[in-house]
Amino acid sequence: GCPLLVSHHIRSSFFKPLALGQQQVRYASMRIPIVLSSPVPGIGETGEELMVRKGFARNYLYPKQLAVPATDDSRKRFEEVRARIDYAARDRIAAVRKASKQLSKLQHVLVTRHVRSDGSLYSVVNAKVISEKLFKQYRLTVEPARITIPIEIKTPGTHTVNVEVDGNTVPLTVKCMRR
């Protein structure tokens, strides 16, 4: 019984990662360069060179023939394919998705206006005003053309407008308050 406990103790302490304060140390040798031989959703496009964890490459990418080790030969083989990757379009798509995610988390956009004695607003709240308020309050840039106001906002209160982002329509609450 005793040798088993000793070996278990040695084995478990041998495989524990070293720690510095609260953060665990990650070794650079655990990541290896690969070249994708097929597009992998969420990872990259064909011909792209990436640094991935050894286990991910060995257990997932290599067996499914989605990647090859990044050697001079493999880099040359995928050089033409890599030149066709449109990184700018990928960045634009990522920015639009990020904006869509941020919009869906918003509680409301606050707009203040002067109100007449009959309860109507002096100035109508339009898409341009909502776009400006989104930028001022949340640092989100949304073109006014992407904001659809189903019923014209002429009175104080809570109103719902639609914002088209990434082909999806996201509802947005506009709180119109008395100035």
Long-range contacts (C-beta under 8 A, 24 or more apart in sequence): 30-54, 32-57, 32-69, 32-70, 33-69, 33-70, 34-61, 34-67, 34-68, 34-69, 34-70, 35-67, 35-68, 35-69, 35-70, 35-74, 35-75, 35-78, 36-61, 36-66, 36-67, 36-78, 37-65, 37-66, 37-67, 37-68, 37-78, 38-65, 38-66, 38-67, 40-66, 40-67, 45-85, 46-78, 46-81, 47-78, 47-79, 47-80, 47-81, 47-82, 47-84, 47-85, 48-82, 48-85, 49-75, 49-82, 93-166, 96-165, 96-166, 97-166, 99-140, 99-141, 99-142, 99-165, 100-165, 100-166, 100-168, 100-170, 102-138, 102-140, 103-140, 103-142, 103-163, 103-165, 103-170, 103-172, 104-170, 106-138, 106-172, 106-173, 107-173, 108-158, 108-172, 108-173, 108-174, 108-175, 109-133, 109-134, 109-137, 109-138, 109-172, 109-173, 109-174, 109-175, 110-137, 110-175, 110-177, 111-174, 111-175, 111-176, 111-177, 112-176, 112-177, 112-178, 112-179, 113-156, 113-176, 113-177, 113-178, 113-179, 114-178, 114-179, 115-156, 115-178, 115-179, 119-155, 119-156, 120-154, 120-155, 121-153, 121-154, 121-155, 121-156, 121-176, 124-152, 124-153, 124-154, 125-149, 125-153, 125-159, 125-174, 125-176, 126-153, 127-161, 130-161, 130-172, 130-174, 147-172
